[in-house]
Structure formats: C-alpha cells, structure tokens
Amino acid sequence: MKTLKINSSTNIIKLNNQTYIPFQLHQLPKYYNEISLSDQFNLKGYTYININSLKSYNIDIHTLNKDLDYKLKR
C-alpha cells in the first residue's frame, strides 16, 4: 500500500518512506541531468527530487522561504 504525506507549509512530500524536495525550474541543481528519472516527478509546477539523490542537502529544512527571517536583516 502506498502512503502519501504532504507538508503544506514547505511542500515536502513523503511517499512510501521516501522524502521528495520541491524545486522550481530556475532552482534545479546544476547536476540535474545526472539524477535518475525514477528519483523525480513533476507536480503542480514543481519538480520533486528524492532527497537521497541530491549530492548535498540540509537535513534540517524548516522552510524554503529565504526571507522568512527578514526582521534580523538591516
């Protein structure tokens, strides 16, 4: 049985105990052509890539919005 879990604030999808990170077209990693097609899919304008197939990633992902902590900037 397949399980699907979507985090609505970050759009991170967990599908069958695999975590998929969303990327917009202009955010795709430079080595995107090396990632297997079985480790990615497209949904609602995002390209979701399996976190295990990314060369470097931050496991502690709280948000994808870089300006969320704008109060700390001067």
Predicted model as a PDB file, atoms N, CA, C, CB and O in Angstrom, pLDDT in the B-factor column:
MODEL        1                                                                  
ATOM      1  N   MET A   1       0.835  -1.180   0.000  1.00 66.00           N  
ATOM      2  CA  MET A   1       0.000   0.000   0.000  1.00 66.00           C  
ATOM      3  C   MET A   1       0.880   1.244   0.000  1.00 66.00           C  
ATOM      4  CB  MET A   1      -0.950  -0.002   1.210  1.00 66.00           C  
ATOM      5  O   MET A   1       1.828   1.336   0.780  1.00 66.00           O  
ATOM      6  N   LYS A   2       0.575   2.186  -0.857  1.00 76.00           N  
ATOM      7  CA  LYS A   2       1.350   3.406  -0.957  1.00 76.00           C  
ATOM      8  C   LYS A   2       0.822   4.441   0.015  1.00 76.00           C  
ATOM      9  CB  LYS A   2       1.325   3.948  -2.383  1.00 76.00           C  
ATOM     10  O   LYS A   2      -0.389   4.606   0.162  1.00 76.00           O  
ATOM     11  N   THR A   3       1.738   5.142   0.682  1.00 81.00           N  
ATOM     12  CA  THR A   3       1.357   6.204   1.606  1.00 81.00           C  
ATOM     13  C   THR A   3       1.881   7.526   1.085  1.00 81.00           C  
ATOM     14  CB  THR A   3       1.892   5.927   3.031  1.00 81.00           C  
ATOM     15  O   THR A   3       2.993   7.601   0.562  1.00 81.00           O  
ATOM     16  N   LEU A   4       1.083   8.561   1.226  1.00 80.00           N  
ATOM     17  CA  LEU A   4       1.436   9.891   0.753  1.00 80.00           C  
ATOM     18  C   LEU A   4       1.182  10.880   1.870  1.00 80.00           C  
ATOM     19  CB  LEU A   4       0.636  10.272  -0.519  1.00 80.00           C  
ATOM     20  O   LEU A   4       0.101  10.905   2.457  1.00 80.00           O  
ATOM     21  N   LYS A   5       2.198  11.708   2.166  1.00 86.00           N  
ATOM     22  CA  LYS A   5       2.083  12.729   3.196  1.00 86.00           C  
ATOM     23  C   LYS A   5       2.658  14.021   2.641  1.00 86.00           C  
ATOM     24  CB  LYS A   5       2.813  12.303   4.511  1.00 86.00           C  
ATOM     25  O   LYS A   5       3.799  14.038   2.179  1.00 86.00           O  
ATOM     26  N   ILE A   6       1.891  15.100   2.677  1.00 83.00           N  
ATOM     27  CA  ILE A   6       2.341  16.387   2.146  1.00 83.00           C  
ATOM     28  C   ILE A   6       2.388  17.400   3.284  1.00 83.00           C  
ATOM     29  CB  ILE A   6       1.404  16.882   1.000  1.00 83.00           C  
ATOM     30  O   ILE A   6       1.401  17.589   3.996  1.00 83.00           O  
ATOM     31  N   ASN A   7       3.536  18.050   3.453  1.00 83.00           N  
ATOM     32  CA  ASN A   7       3.671  19.135   4.413  1.00 83.00           C  
ATOM     33  C   ASN A   7       3.232  20.407   3.704  1.00 83.00           C  
ATOM     34  CB  ASN A   7       5.145  19.254   4.963  1.00 83.00           C  
ATOM     35  O   ASN A   7       3.904  20.863   2.779  1.00 83.00           O  
ATOM     36  N   SER A   8       2.118  20.981   4.122  1.00 80.00           N  
ATOM     37  CA  SER A   8       1.539  22.110   3.390  1.00 80.00           C  
ATOM     38  C   SER A   8       2.364  23.381   3.482  1.00 80.00           C  
ATOM     39  CB  SER A   8       0.162  22.386   3.895  1.00 80.00           C  
ATOM     40  O   SER A   8       2.264  24.231   2.597  1.00 80.00           O  
ATOM     41  N   SER A   9       3.175  23.544   4.519  1.00 82.00           N  
ATOM     42  CA  SER A   9       3.946  24.779   4.638  1.00 82.00           C  
ATOM     43  C   SER A   9       5.220  24.749   3.793  1.00 82.00           C  
ATOM     44  CB  SER A   9       4.302  25.028   6.092  1.00 82.00           C  
ATOM     45  O   SER A   9       5.651  25.791   3.301  1.00 82.00           O  
ATOM     46  N   THR A  10       5.824  23.588   3.619  1.00 84.00           N  
ATOM     47  CA  THR A  10       7.066  23.509   2.849  1.00 84.00           C  
ATOM     48  C   THR A  10       6.916  22.765   1.536  1.00 84.00           C  
ATOM     49  CB  THR A  10       8.125  22.848   3.666  1.00 84.00           C  
ATOM     50  O   THR A  10       7.847  22.761   0.730  1.00 84.00           O  
ATOM     51  N   ASN A  11       5.771  22.133   1.293  1.00 87.00           N  
ATOM     52  CA  ASN A  11       5.501  21.342   0.091  1.00 87.00           C  
ATOM     53  C   ASN A  11       6.400  20.119  -0.038  1.00 87.00           C  
ATOM     54  CB  ASN A  11       5.659  22.205  -1.130  1.00 87.00           C  
ATOM     55  O   ASN A  11       6.542  19.575  -1.133  1.00 87.00           O  
ATOM     56  N   ILE A  12       7.003  19.679   1.052  1.00 90.00           N  
ATOM     57  CA  ILE A  12       7.812  18.467   1.032  1.00 90.00           C  
ATOM     58  C   ILE A  12       6.872  17.273   1.061  1.00 90.00           C  
ATOM     59  CB  ILE A  12       8.815  18.427   2.232  1.00 90.00           C  
ATOM     60  O   ILE A  12       5.938  17.230   1.862  1.00 90.00           O  
ATOM     61  N   ILE A  13       7.118  16.306   0.188  1.00 91.00           N  
ATOM     62  CA  ILE A  13       6.255  15.137   0.063  1.00 91.00           C  
ATOM     63  C   ILE A  13       6.993  13.901   0.564  1.00 91.00           C  
ATOM     64  CB  ILE A  13       5.797  14.942  -1.404  1.00 91.00           C  
ATOM     65  O   ILE A  13       8.152  13.672   0.219  1.00 91.00           O  
ATOM     66  N   LYS A  14       6.305  13.111   1.382  1.00 91.00           N  
ATOM     67  CA  LYS A  14       6.823  11.807   1.789  1.00 91.00           C  
ATOM     68  C   LYS A  14       5.954  10.759   1.122  1.00 91.00           C  
ATOM     69  CB  LYS A  14       6.832  11.639   3.358  1.00 91.00           C  
ATOM     70  O   LYS A  14       4.747  10.698   1.355  1.00 91.00           O  
ATOM     71  N   LEU A  15       6.570   9.940   0.297  1.00 88.00           N  
ATOM     72  CA  LEU A  15       5.868   8.911  -0.467  1.00 88.00           C  
ATOM     73  C   LEU A  15       6.580   7.587  -0.231  1.00 88.00           C  
ATOM     74  CB  LEU A  15       5.816   9.263  -1.996  1.00 88.00           C  
ATOM     75  O   LEU A  15       7.736   7.421  -0.621  1.00 88.00           O  
ATOM     76  N   ASN A  16       5.895   6.651   0.403  1.00 87.00           N  
ATOM     77  CA  ASN A  16       6.472   5.335   0.718  1.00 87.00           C  
ATOM     78  C   ASN A  16       7.802   5.446   1.462  1.00 87.00           C  
ATOM     79  CB  ASN A  16       6.670   4.534  -0.563  1.00 87.00           C  
ATOM     80  O   ASN A  16       8.780   4.798   1.088  1.00 87.00           O  
ATOM     81  N   ASN A  17       7.841   6.256   2.499  1.00 88.00           N  
ATOM     82  CA  ASN A  17       9.023   6.462   3.351  1.00 88.00           C  
ATOM     83  C   ASN A  17      10.200   7.078   2.600  1.00 88.00           C  
ATOM     84  CB  ASN A  17       9.455   5.143   3.958  1.00 88.00           C  
ATOM     85  O   ASN A  17      11.340   6.972   3.053  1.00 88.00           O  
ATOM     86  N   GLN A  18       9.946   7.715   1.471  1.00 90.00           N  
ATOM     87  CA  GLN A  18      10.957   8.458   0.726  1.00 90.00           C  
ATOM     88  C   GLN A  18      10.570   9.929   0.760  1.00 90.00           C  
ATOM     89  CB  GLN A  18      11.087   7.936  -0.750  1.00 90.00           C  
ATOM     90  O   GLN A  18       9.399  10.262   0.580  1.00 90.00           O  
ATOM     91  N   THR A  19      11.538  10.816   0.988  1.00 91.00           N  
ATOM     92  CA  THR A  19      11.275  12.249   1.069  1.00 91.00           C  
ATOM     93  C   THR A  19      11.651  12.905  -0.249  1.00 91.00           C  
ATOM     94  CB  THR A  19      12.054  12.892   2.241  1.00 91.00           C  
ATOM     95  O   THR A  19      12.734  12.673  -0.787  1.00 91.00           O  
ATOM     96  N   TYR A  20      10.743  13.728  -0.762  1.00 92.00           N  
ATOM     97  CA  TYR A  20      10.950  14.441  -2.023  1.00 92.00           C  
ATOM     98  C   TYR A  20      10.913  15.939  -1.761  1.00 92.00           C  
ATOM     99  CB  TYR A  20       9.877  14.041  -3.077  1.00 92.00           C  
ATOM    100  O   TYR A  20       9.979  16.447  -1.140  1.00 92.00           O  
ATOM    101  N   ILE A  21      11.935  16.644  -2.238  1.00 91.00           N  
ATOM    102  CA  ILE A  21      12.080  18.084  -2.044  1.00 91.00           C  
ATOM    103  C   ILE A  21      11.625  18.794  -3.319  1.00 91.00           C  
ATOM    104  CB  ILE A  21      13.560  18.462  -1.687  1.00 91.00           C  
ATOM    105  O   ILE A  21      12.019  18.394  -4.414  1.00 91.00           O  
ATOM    106  N   PRO A  22      10.787  19.858  -3.196  1.00 92.00           N  
ATOM    107  CA  PRO A  22      10.320  20.562  -4.394  1.00 92.00           C  
ATOM    108  C   PRO A  22      11.339  21.589  -4.902  1.00 92.00           C  
ATOM    109  CB  PRO A  22       8.996  21.256  -4.103  1.00 92.00           C  
ATOM    110  O   PRO A  22      11.994  22.274  -4.116  1.00 92.00           O  
ATOM    111  N   PHE A  23      11.454  21.678  -6.202  1.00 92.00           N  
ATOM    112  CA  PHE A  23      12.292  22.674  -6.859  1.00 92.00           C  
ATOM    113  C   PHE A  23      11.491  23.307  -7.980  1.00 92.00           C  
ATOM    114  CB  PHE A  23      13.608  22.042  -7.400  1.00 92.00           C  
ATOM    115  O   PHE A  23      10.759  22.619  -8.691  1.00 92.00           O  
ATOM    116  N   GLN A  24      11.628  24.631  -8.144  1.00 91.00           N  
ATOM    117  CA  GLN A  24      11.086  25.273  -9.325  1.00 91.00           C  
ATOM    118  C   GLN A  24      12.123  25.149 -10.432  1.00 91.00           C  
ATOM    119  CB  GLN A  24      10.717  26.767  -9.049  1.00 91.00           C  
ATOM    120  O   GLN A  24      13.278  24.818 -10.167  1.00 91.00           O  
ATOM    121  N   LEU A  25      11.716  25.414 -11.676  1.00 89.00           N  
ATOM    122  CA  LEU A  25      12.627  25.202 -12.803  1.00 89.00           C  
ATOM    123  C   LEU A  25      13.931  25.983 -12.668  1.00 89.00           C  
ATOM    124  CB  LEU A  25      11.944  25.588 -14.091  1.00 89.00           C  
ATOM    125  O   LEU A  25      14.994  25.460 -13.001  1.00 89.00           O  
ATOM    126  N   HIS A  26      13.869  27.214 -12.189  1.00 89.00           N  
ATOM    127  CA  HIS A  26      15.093  28.014 -12.080  1.00 89.00           C  
ATOM    128  C   HIS A  26      15.925  27.631 -10.851  1.00 89.00           C  
ATOM    129  CB  HIS A  26      14.742  29.499 -12.021  1.00 89.00           C  
ATOM    130  O   HIS A  26      17.036  28.135 -10.689  1.00 89.00           O  
ATOM    131  N   GLN A  27      15.412  26.750  -9.983  1.00 87.00           N  
ATOM    132  CA  GLN A  27      16.132  26.347  -8.779  1.00 87.00           C  
ATOM    133  C   GLN A  27      16.783  24.971  -8.899  1.00 87.00           C  
ATOM    134  CB  GLN A  27      15.196  26.355  -7.604  1.00 87.00           C  
ATOM    135  O   GLN A  27      17.442  24.524  -7.961  1.00 87.00           O  
ATOM    136  N   LEU A  28      16.614  24.297 -10.022  1.00 89.00           N  
ATOM    137  CA  LEU A  28      17.139  22.941 -10.160  1.00 89.00           C  
ATOM    138  C   LEU A  28      18.658  22.933  -9.993  1.00 89.00           C  
ATOM    139  CB  LEU A  28      16.748  22.348 -11.526  1.00 89.00           C  
ATOM    140  O   LEU A  28      19.336  23.862 -10.432  1.00 89.00           O  
ATOM    141  N   PRO A  29      19.193  21.888  -9.359  1.00 87.00           N  
ATOM    142  CA  PRO A  29      20.648  21.814  -9.187  1.00 87.00           C  
ATOM    143  C   PRO A  29      21.367  21.691 -10.530  1.00 87.00           C  
ATOM    144  CB  PRO A  29      21.017  20.628  -8.289  1.00 87.00           C  
ATOM    145  O   PRO A  29      20.783  21.242 -11.516  1.00 87.00           O  
ATOM    146  N   LYS A  30      22.628  22.089 -10.557  1.00 87.00           N  
ATOM    147  CA  LYS A  30      23.403  22.077 -11.795  1.00 87.00           C  
ATOM    148  C   LYS A  30      23.593  20.658 -12.325  1.00 87.00           C  
ATOM    149  CB  LYS A  30      24.760  22.733 -11.572  1.00 87.00           C  
ATOM    150  O   LYS A  30      23.732  20.465 -13.533  1.00 87.00           O  
ATOM    151  N   TYR A  31      23.600  19.685 -11.455  1.00 87.00           N  
ATOM    152  CA  TYR A  31      23.797  18.297 -11.862  1.00 87.00           C  
ATOM    153  C   TYR A  31      22.455  17.586 -12.075  1.00 87.00           C  
ATOM    154  CB  TYR A  31      24.632  17.550 -10.812  1.00 87.00           C  
ATOM    155  O   TYR A  31      22.374  16.366 -11.932  1.00 87.00           O  
ATOM    156  N   TYR A  32      21.426  18.324 -12.408  1.00 89.00           N  
ATOM    157  CA  TYR A  32      20.081  17.768 -12.578  1.00 89.00           C  
ATOM    158  C   TYR A  32      20.045  16.641 -13.617  1.00 89.00           C  
ATOM    159  CB  TYR A  32      19.112  18.872 -12.986  1.00 89.00           C  
ATOM    160  O   TYR A  32      19.291  15.682 -13.452  1.00 89.00           O  
ATOM    161  N   ASN A  33      20.837  16.741 -14.668  1.00 91.00           N  
ATOM    162  CA  ASN A  33      20.847  15.718 -15.715  1.00 91.00           C  
ATOM    163  C   ASN A  33      21.378  14.376 -15.226  1.00 91.00           C  
ATOM    164  CB  ASN A  33      21.676  16.190 -16.883  1.00 91.00           C  
ATOM    165  O   ASN A  33      21.118  13.347 -15.849  1.00 91.00           O  
ATOM    166  N   GLU A  34      22.118  14.374 -14.118  1.00 89.00           N  
ATOM    167  CA  GLU A  34      22.677  13.141 -13.568  1.00 89.00           C  
ATOM    168  C   GLU A  34      21.677  12.397 -12.678  1.00 89.00           C  
ATOM    169  CB  GLU A  34      23.937  13.453 -12.775  1.00 89.00           C  
ATOM    170  O   GLU A  34      21.904  11.234 -12.345  1.00 89.00           O  
ATOM    171  N   ILE A  35      20.590  13.038 -12.294  1.00 89.00           N  
ATOM    172  CA  ILE A  35      19.605  12.432 -11.399  1.00 89.00           C  
ATOM    173  C   ILE A  35      18.690  11.520 -12.213  1.00 89.00           C  
ATOM    174  CB  ILE A  35      18.777  13.525 -10.649  1.00 89.00           C  
ATOM    175  O   ILE A  35      18.175  11.907 -13.263  1.00 89.00           O  
ATOM    176  N   SER A  36      18.503  10.327 -11.717  1.00 91.00           N  
ATOM    177  CA  SER A  36      17.681   9.331 -12.403  1.00 91.00           C  
ATOM    178  C   SER A  36      16.220   9.786 -12.471  1.00 91.00           C  
ATOM    179  CB  SER A  36      17.782   7.969 -11.691  1.00 91.00           C  
ATOM    180  O   SER A  36      15.721  10.439 -11.554  1.00 91.00           O  
ATOM    181  N   LEU A  37      15.551   9.436 -13.554  1.00 93.00           N  
ATOM    182  CA  LEU A  37      14.141   9.808 -13.704  1.00 93.00           C  
ATOM    183  C   LEU A  37      13.258   9.105 -12.682  1.00 93.00           C  
ATOM    184  CB  LEU A  37      13.656   9.482 -15.112  1.00 93.00           C  
ATOM    185  O   LEU A  37      12.173   9.595 -12.368  1.00 93.00           O  
ATOM    186  N   SER A  38      13.698   7.974 -12.161  1.00 92.00           N  
ATOM    187  CA  SER A  38      12.911   7.275 -11.146  1.00 92.00           C  
ATOM    188  C   SER A  38      12.980   7.967  -9.788  1.00 92.00           C  
ATOM    189  CB  SER A  38      13.390   5.841 -11.016  1.00 92.00           C  
ATOM    190  O   SER A  38      12.199   7.637  -8.895  1.00 92.00           O  
ATOM    191  N   ASP A  39      13.902   8.923  -9.611  1.00 92.00           N  
ATOM    192  CA  ASP A  39      14.045   9.662  -8.356  1.00 92.00           C  
ATOM    193  C   ASP A  39      13.407  11.038  -8.419  1.00 92.00           C  
ATOM    194  CB  ASP A  39      15.505   9.800  -8.000  1.00 92.00           C  
ATOM    195  O   ASP A  39      13.659  11.867  -7.545  1.00 92.00           O  
ATOM    196  N   GLN A  40      12.581  11.306  -9.433  1.00 93.00           N  
ATOM    197  CA  GLN A  40      11.965  12.623  -9.563  1.00 93.00           C  
ATOM    198  C   GLN A  40      10.606  12.516 -10.234  1.00 93.00           C  
ATOM    199  CB  GLN A  40      12.872  13.566 -10.356  1.00 93.00           C  
ATOM    200  O   GLN A  40      10.314  11.555 -10.946  1.00 93.00           O  
ATOM    201  N   PHE A  41       9.776  13.538  -9.984  1.00 93.00           N  
ATOM    202  CA  PHE A  41       8.487  13.650 -10.664  1.00 93.00           C  
ATOM    203  C   PHE A  41       8.042  15.100 -10.625  1.00 93.00           C  
ATOM    204  CB  PHE A  41       7.417  12.723 -10.011  1.00 93.00           C  
ATOM    205  O   PHE A  41       8.542  15.887  -9.821  1.00 93.00           O  
ATOM    206  N   ASN A  42       7.102  15.456 -11.491  1.00 93.00           N  
ATOM    207  CA  ASN A  42       6.574  16.813 -11.568  1.00 93.00           C  
ATOM    208  C   ASN A  42       5.158  16.832 -11.033  1.00 93.00           C  
ATOM    209  CB  ASN A  42       6.616  17.347 -13.014  1.00 93.00           C  
ATOM    210  O   ASN A  42       4.368  15.927 -11.305  1.00 93.00           O  
ATOM    211  N   LEU A  43       4.833  17.887 -10.257  1.00 90.00           N  
ATOM    212  CA  LEU A  43       3.506  18.042  -9.696  1.00 90.00           C  
ATOM    213  C   LEU A  43       3.260  19.515  -9.414  1.00 90.00           C  
ATOM    214  CB  LEU A  43       3.342  17.196  -8.413  1.00 90.00           C  
ATOM    215  O   LEU A  43       4.032  20.148  -8.693  1.00 90.00           O  
ATOM    216  N   LYS A  44       2.192  20.065  -9.977  1.00 89.00           N  
ATOM    217  CA  LYS A  44       1.762  21.452  -9.736  1.00 89.00           C  
ATOM    218  C   LYS A  44       2.875  22.476  -9.947  1.00 89.00           C  
ATOM    219  CB  LYS A  44       1.231  21.584  -8.330  1.00 89.00           C  
ATOM    220  O   LYS A  44       3.028  23.394  -9.141  1.00 89.00           O  
ATOM    221  N   GLY A  45       3.641  22.332 -11.006  1.00 90.00           N  
ATOM    222  CA  GLY A  45       4.666  23.317 -11.336  1.00 90.00           C  
ATOM    223  C   GLY A  45       5.986  23.122 -10.614  1.00 90.00           C  
ATOM    224  O   GLY A  45       6.913  23.905 -10.827  1.00 90.00           O  
ATOM    225  N   TYR A  46       6.106  22.116  -9.776  1.00 92.00           N  
ATOM    226  CA  TYR A  46       7.342  21.825  -9.060  1.00 92.00           C  
ATOM    227  C   TYR A  46       7.929  20.524  -9.583  1.00 92.00           C  
ATOM    228  CB  TYR A  46       7.095  21.743  -7.532  1.00 92.00           C  
ATOM    229  O   TYR A  46       7.203  19.629 -10.017  1.00 92.00           O  
ATOM    230  N   THR A  47       9.247  20.431  -9.536  1.00 93.00           N  
ATOM    231  CA  THR A  47       9.937  19.182  -9.799  1.00 93.00           C  
ATOM    232  C   THR A  47      10.387  18.644  -8.460  1.00 93.00           C  
ATOM    233  CB  THR A  47      11.144  19.373 -10.783  1.00 93.00           C  
ATOM    234  O   THR A  47      11.197  19.268  -7.776  1.00 93.00           O  
ATOM    235  N   TYR A  48       9.873  17.504  -8.084  1.00 93.00           N  
ATOM    236  CA  TYR A  48      10.208  16.889  -6.804  1.00 93.00           C  
ATOM    237  C   TYR A  48      11.338  15.893  -7.018  1.00 93.00           C  
ATOM    238  CB  TYR A  48       8.966  16.194  -6.171  1.00 93.00           C  
ATOM    239  O   TYR A  48      11.259  15.019  -7.882  1.00 93.00           O  
ATOM    240  N   ILE A  49      12.400  16.039  -6.213  1.00 93.00           N  
ATOM    241  CA  ILE A  49      13.575  15.184  -6.325  1.00 93.00           C  
ATOM    242  C   ILE A  49      13.775  14.468  -4.994  1.00 93.00           C  
ATOM    243  CB  ILE A  49      14.844  16.009  -6.718  1.00 93.00           C  
ATOM    244  O   ILE A  49      13.668  15.072  -3.927  1.00 93.00           O  
ATOM    245  N   ASN A  50      14.067  13.171  -5.074  1.00 92.00           N  
ATOM    246  CA  ASN A  50      14.320  12.375  -3.887  1.00 92.00           C  
ATOM    247  C   ASN A  50      15.522  12.945  -3.146  1.00 92.00           C  
ATOM    248  CB  ASN A  50      14.552  10.892  -4.256  1.00 92.00           C  
ATOM    249  O   ASN A  50      16.553  13.231  -3.754  1.00 92.00           O  
ATOM    250  N   ILE A  51      15.389  13.108  -1.843  1.00 91.00           N  
ATOM    251  CA  ILE A  51      16.439  13.730  -1.048  1.00 91.00           C  
ATOM    252  C   ILE A  51      17.715  12.891  -1.046  1.00 91.00           C  
ATOM    253  CB  ILE A  51      15.955  13.947   0.380  1.00 91.00           C  
ATOM    254  O   ILE A  51      18.806  13.437  -0.881  1.00 91.00           O  
ATOM    255  N   ASN A  52      17.601  11.584  -1.224  1.00 88.00           N  
ATOM    256  CA  ASN A  52      18.783  10.714  -1.240  1.00 88.00           C  
ATOM    257  C   ASN A  52      19.590  10.844  -2.528  1.00 88.00           C  
ATOM    258  CB  ASN A  52      18.364   9.270  -1.052  1.00 88.00           C  
ATOM    259  O   ASN A  52      20.764  10.474  -2.554  1.00 88.00           O  
ATOM    260  N   SER A  53      18.994  11.356  -3.584  1.00 88.00           N  
ATOM    261  CA  SER A  53      19.722  11.503  -4.840  1.00 88.00           C  
ATOM    262  C   SER A  53      20.389  12.872  -4.969  1.00 88.00           C  
ATOM    263  CB  SER A  53      18.783  11.279  -6.009  1.00 88.00           C  
ATOM    264  O   SER A  53      21.107  13.113  -5.939  1.00 88.00           O  
ATOM    265  N   LEU A  54      20.168  13.764  -4.019  1.00 87.00           N  
ATOM    266  CA  LEU A  54      20.838  15.064  -4.034  1.00 87.00           C  
ATOM    267  C   LEU A  54      22.239  14.901  -3.472  1.00 87.00           C  
ATOM    268  CB  LEU A  54      20.037  16.122  -3.221  1.00 87.00           C  
ATOM    269  O   LEU A  54      22.433  14.177  -2.495  1.00 87.00           O  
ATOM    270  N   LYS A  55      23.214  15.562  -4.074  1.00 78.00           N  
ATOM    271  CA  LYS A  55      24.600  15.426  -3.634  1.00 78.00           C  
ATOM    272  C   LYS A  55      24.826  16.076  -2.276  1.00 78.00           C  
ATOM    273  CB  LYS A  55      25.539  16.036  -4.662  1.00 78.00           C  
ATOM    274  O   LYS A  55      25.508  15.509  -1.422  1.00 78.00           O  
ATOM    275  N   SER A  56      24.266  17.246  -2.075  1.00 69.00           N  
ATOM    276  CA  SER A  56      24.394  17.906  -0.779  1.00 69.00           C  
ATOM    277  C   SER A  56      23.044  18.498  -0.427  1.00 69.00           C  
ATOM    278  CB  SER A  56      25.510  19.007  -0.797  1.00 69.00           C  
ATOM    279  O   SER A  56      22.405  19.148  -1.255  1.00 69.00           O  
ATOM    280  N   TYR A  57      22.623  18.275   0.779  1.00 59.00           N  
ATOM    281  CA  TYR A  57      21.349  18.809   1.217  1.00 59.00           C  
ATOM    282  C   TYR A  57      21.397  19.061   2.710  1.00 59.00           C  
ATOM    283  CB  TYR A  57      20.200  17.855   0.862  1.00 59.00           C  
ATOM    284  O   TYR A  57      22.200  18.475   3.436  1.00 59.00           O  
ATOM    285  N   ASN A  58      20.530  19.936   3.146  1.00 53.00           N  
ATOM    286  CA  ASN A  58      20.421  20.265   4.555  1.00 53.00           C  
ATOM    287  C   ASN A  58      19.259  19.455   5.119  1.00 53.00           C  
ATOM    288  CB  ASN A  58      20.214  21.809   4.775  1.00 53.00           C  
ATOM    289  O   ASN A  58      18.109  19.657   4.728  1.00 53.00           O  
ATOM    290  N   ILE A  59      19.557  18.544   6.032  1.00 50.00           N  
ATOM    291  CA  ILE A  59      18.511  17.685   6.590  1.00 50.00           C  
ATOM    292  C   ILE A  59      17.526  18.504   7.419  1.00 50.00           C  
ATOM    293  CB  ILE A  59      19.131  16.569   7.451  1.00 50.00           C  
ATOM    294  O   ILE A  59      16.341  18.172   7.471  1.00 50.00           O  
ATOM    295  N   ASP A  60      17.993  19.558   8.061  1.00 49.00           N  
ATOM    296  CA  ASP A  60      17.137  20.373   8.915  1.00 49.00           C  
ATOM    297  C   ASP A  60      16.465  21.461   8.074  1.00 49.00           C  
ATOM    298  CB  ASP A  60      17.955  21.001  10.078  1.00 49.00           C  
ATOM    299  O   ASP A  60      16.837  22.631   8.164  1.00 49.00           O  
ATOM    300  N   ILE A  61      15.496  21.087   7.275  1.00 47.00           N  
ATOM    301  CA  ILE A  61      14.804  22.020   6.395  1.00 47.00           C  
ATOM    302  C   ILE A  61      13.515  22.461   7.084  1.00 47.00           C  
ATOM    303  CB  ILE A  61      14.506  21.373   4.999  1.00 47.00           C  
ATOM    304  O   ILE A  61      12.589  21.667   7.243  1.00 47.00           O  
ATOM    305  N   HIS A  62      13.458  23.727   7.490  1.00 48.00           N  
ATOM    306  CA  HIS A  62      12.253  24.246   8.130  1.00 48.00           C  
ATOM    307  C   HIS A  62      11.387  25.005   7.146  1.00 48.00           C  
ATOM    308  CB  HIS A  62      12.618  25.143   9.296  1.00 48.00           C  
ATOM    309  O   HIS A  62      10.160  24.977   7.246  1.00 48.00           O  
ATOM    310  N   THR A  63      12.011  25.682   6.200  1.00 50.00           N  
ATOM    311  CA  THR A  63      11.265  26.492   5.261  1.00 50.00           C  
ATOM    312  C   THR A  63      12.057  26.645   3.974  1.00 50.00           C  
ATOM    313  CB  THR A  63      10.937  27.862   5.864  1.00 50.00           C  
ATOM    314  O   THR A  63      13.281  26.518   3.965  1.00 50.00           O  
ATOM    315  N   LEU A  64      11.363  26.912   2.912  1.00 54.00           N  
ATOM    316  CA  LEU A  64      12.025  27.172   1.645  1.00 54.00           C  
ATOM    317  C   LEU A  64      12.046  28.665   1.326  1.00 54.00           C  
ATOM    318  CB  LEU A  64      11.335  26.405   0.524  1.00 54.00           C  
ATOM    319  O   LEU A  64      12.548  29.067   0.276  1.00 54.00           O  
ATOM    320  N   ASN A  65      11.503  29.488   2.226  1.00 54.00           N  
ATOM    321  CA  ASN A  65      11.457  30.923   2.013  1.00 54.00           C  
ATOM    322  C   ASN A  65      12.683  31.555   2.653  1.00 54.00           C  
ATOM    323  CB  ASN A  65      10.154  31.532   2.588  1.00 54.00           C  
ATOM    324  O   ASN A  65      12.810  31.559   3.877  1.00 54.00           O  
ATOM    325  N   LYS A  66      13.595  32.093   1.831  1.00 55.00           N  
ATOM    326  CA  LYS A  66      14.844  32.643   2.354  1.00 55.00           C  
ATOM    327  C   LYS A  66      14.645  33.955   3.103  1.00 55.00           C  
ATOM    328  CB  LYS A  66      15.821  32.853   1.226  1.00 55.00           C  
ATOM    329  O   LYS A  66      15.510  34.333   3.893  1.00 55.00           O  
ATOM    330  N   ASP A  67      13.542  34.661   2.887  1.00 55.00           N  
ATOM    331  CA  ASP A  67      13.319  35.942   3.536  1.00 55.00           C  
ATOM    332  C   ASP A  67      12.404  35.838   4.756  1.00 55.00           C  
ATOM    333  CB  ASP A  67      12.735  36.913   2.548  1.00 55.00           C  
ATOM    334  O   ASP A  67      11.863  36.848   5.206  1.00 55.00           O  
ATOM    335  N   LEU A  68      12.227  34.651   5.289  1.00 54.00           N  
ATOM    336  CA  LEU A  68      11.355  34.479   6.432  1.00 54.00           C  
ATOM    337  C   LEU A  68      11.901  35.190   7.667  1.00 54.00           C  
ATOM    338  CB  LEU A  68      11.162  33.005   6.720  1.00 54.00           C  
ATOM    339  O   LEU A  68      11.131  35.695   8.484  1.00 54.00           O  
ATOM    340  N   ASP A  69      13.218  35.229   7.805  1.00 54.00           N  
ATOM    341  CA  ASP A  69      13.830  35.891   8.959  1.00 54.00           C  
ATOM    342  C   ASP A  69      14.252  37.319   8.603  1.00 54.00           C  
ATOM    343  CB  ASP A  69      15.046  35.084   9.459  1.00 54.00           C  
ATOM    344  O   ASP A  69      15.335  37.758   8.993  1.00 54.00           O  
ATOM    345  N   TYR A  70      13.424  38.032   7.882  1.00 55.00           N  
ATOM    346  CA  TYR A  70      13.753  39.376   7.413  1.00 55.00           C  
ATOM    347  C   TYR A  70      13.920  40.367   8.548  1.00 55.00           C  
ATOM    348  CB  TYR A  70      12.689  39.866   6.474  1.00 55.00           C  
ATOM    349  O   TYR A  70      14.567  41.396   8.355  1.00 55.00           O  
ATOM    350  N   LYS A  71      13.364  40.101   9.727  1.00 56.00           N  
ATOM    351  CA  LYS A  71      13.491  41.014  10.871  1.00 56.00           C  
ATOM    352  C   LYS A  71      14.933  41.099  11.345  1.00 56.00           C  
ATOM    353  CB  LYS A  71      12.588  40.562  12.025  1.00 56.00           C  
ATOM    354  O   LYS A  71      15.319  42.105  11.939  1.00 56.00           O  
ATOM    355  N   LEU A  72      15.733  40.079  11.102  1.00 54.00           N  
ATOM    356  CA  LEU A  72      17.110  40.068  11.536  1.00 54.00           C  
ATOM    357  C   LEU A  72      18.025  40.843  10.588  1.00 54.00           C  
ATOM    358  CB  LEU A  72      17.588  38.649  11.667  1.00 54.00           C  
ATOM    359  O   LEU A  72      19.163  41.153  10.938  1.00 54.00           O  
ATOM    360  N   LYS A  73      17.534  41.154   9.399  1.00 53.00           N  
ATOM    361  CA  LYS A  73      18.328  41.897   8.418  1.00 53.00           C  
ATOM    362  C   LYS A  73      18.227  43.395   8.689  1.00 53.00           C  
ATOM    363  CB  LYS A  73      17.860  41.577   6.976  1.00 53.00           C  
ATOM    364  O   LYS A  73      17.237  43.870   9.246  1.00 53.00           O  
ATOM    365  N   ARG A  74      19.254  44.126   8.294  1.00 52.00           N  
ATOM    366  CA  ARG A  74      19.239  45.581   8.458  1.00 52.00           C  
ATOM    367  C   ARG A  74      19.129  46.257   7.141  1.00 52.00           C  
ATOM    368  CB  ARG A  74      20.469  46.064   9.175  1.00 52.00           C  
ATOM    369  O   ARG A  74      19.102  47.486   7.079  1.00 52.00           O  
TER     370      ARG A  74                                                      
ENDMDL                                                                          
END                                                                             
